[in-house]
Each structure stands twice: as structure tokens, then as C-alpha cells.
Amino acid sequence: MGKTLLYEISGVVEAPPDRVGRLILTVRPGPVGQDNAWLFAEHGGTVEGGPGRFVLRTPAHAMTVEVTDTTLAAQGGWWYRGEHTVEPHPEGTLLVHRVFNVAERRRWAVPLANRFFAGFGDRTRDGFARGLRRVGHELGCGTRLLRTSR
């Protein structure tokens, strides 16, 4: 699969990587909720498949979810792939979110077809910042937004 990085943002969670990983990287078949596919809990849905590769179905759409020891990736539509990685950091955990264009054909058409580049970075940053605060609230710890690229 070819992929082109469109956007990257990261933040620090003042909790150990194993705690952050249990929250973010736990995915198994069943309903989405506080103890399963937590990042998607606000959207609801059901997870099927596994281990490692799942399908998340919501009333609005379906997406592929892949999980490793350090990464949760969600891919849907014809071009989108979002990856969250959990890495050790001196203050706890570095949480990194990357958005990729994975269109197999007509990759050049992604910005034209979606018209998302106007404000895309701001929306992605704001969404990640909200998610980072949710992680801190859920784990009872501090968080700090770091860098943005692209």
C-alpha cells in the first residue's frame, strides 16, 4: 500500500505508555464503548473480525481498523488512513496522529475531490486536541499538545 503523509500532530500524555496503550489500542469484536475501540466511542458502532485487523461498522459508514502493539490505524473511504501511535516519552507517553492519503488510483484528485485542504489542518489539530484532552480526562492525568507538521 502506498501512502503519502498529509498531516502529523503529537501530544504528551502524563501517564505510562502501557496505560495509554490499554485505553487506545484495545480493540476486539463487540460493541464500541469505554472498554473497546475507545477512540471511536463517541461514534458508537460494532467491531467485527480480528485479531489485528477489524471492521468497525457504524450507522453512517464502515472502516478497517488495524492494531499492533503500538499503533491503531483506521482506514475508510477511498483515500483516508489515520494512524495513532503510542511511544515512550520522558514525561509519560507521546501520542502521535498521522493522516495519510492511501488512494490507489488518482491520488492527485484527493485534494480536489474532498476540498478539505482549506481548513483541513485546523480541523485535524482541533480534533486531535479534543481527543488528547479526552485521554487525559479518562486516565486522570495531564496532557500537552506538541508539534504539528505539514
N, C-alpha and C positions, 0 to 999 in steps of 0.2 A: 504494500500500500504506500503510495507516495503521499506525502503530507507537507504542507507549507505552513510555517508558523505565521499566524496573523497577529496574535496578541499574547502577552505574558504579563502576569502580575503575581506578587507574592506578599505574604504576611507572616508574622511570627505569632505563634500560639504559645503562651507561657505554661505549657504542660508537656510531659514527656511524649515522644513520638508513639509509644505503644498505646497510650490513652487516646491520642488524636486518631491514630490508625484504627483502633477498635470502633470509634464513632463513624469515621468516614469510609473505611474500607470494608465494613461488614455488609455483605450482600449475599442473600440466599433466596431460594424460592419462597414465595408467600407475599402477603400484603406489605406495601411500603409503609414505614412508620418510624417511630423513635428508635427501634432496635434493628431495623432492616432498611438498607439503602437510604440512610438518614438524610443525605444531601437532597434527596428528592421528596422528602416527607411532606413538604408544603404542597406538592402537586398530587400526591396520592398515587394510586395505581397498584399493579401487581407485578411481581418479578417471577419469571419462568426460566428454567434451564439451569446452567451451572455444571460443575464448578468452574469458576474463572470467566466464563462467558455466559451472559444472561440476556434476556429480552425484558425490558420494562414497558408495560402497557398501561397507558392512562386513557381516559375517555377521549382525549384530543389527539394522541399520537402514540407511536411505539418507537423505541430506540434500543440499540445494542449497548450493553454495559459490560465492560471488561474490567476485571480486578486482578491485581497482583499483590505482592507483599507491601508495595509502596505506592501503587497508583490505582486510581479509579478513572476509567475513561468512559465517556458517554458519546455515542455516535448516532446521528439521526439525520433524516433528510438526505439530500444528495451531496452535501458538501461539509457539514459540520462535524467536528470532533473536539470535545472538550476534555482535558486531562487535568486531574488534581493529583499532585504528588505530595507525599509526607516524607520529610527529610529531617535528620537531627540538626539542631541549631544550638549555639551556646546558651540561648535563653529558653530553650524548650524544643519547639518544632517549627520548621519552616514549611509552610503550606504554599505550594505553587500551583497556579492555574494557568494553563495554556490553551489557546484556541487555535485549531488548525483547519485549513482548507484541505479536505481529502477527496474532492471531486475527482473522479476517474477520467471524465471527459469534460472538455470545455471549462477547465479550471479558471481561465481568464474571465469567464462570464459570472463568476460568483459575485464580485462587487456590483456588477451591472444588474444582475437579476434580483439581488436582495436589497440593493440600495442601502446597505447597512453601514457603509463606511462613514457616512455623516452621522456622528454621534455614537458609532459602534464602540469606540474605546471608552467613552464616558459611561455608557450603559454597562459594559463589561466590568469596568472598575467599580462602579456603584453596586452591581450585583455581587461581585466578589467581596467587597467591603461588608455588605449586609450578611453574607454567608460567614465571613470571618467573625463578625460580632455574634452570630448565632452559635458558632463553635465555642467561643469564649463563654457565652451565657450557659450553654449546655454543660460545659466542663467546669464552670465556676472559676475561670481564670482570665487573665488579661490577654489582649491581642493588640497587634500593631501592624498597620498596613505599611508595606515597604515599597518596592520598586515596581515600575511599570515599564514595559518596553513595547516597541512597535507602535 
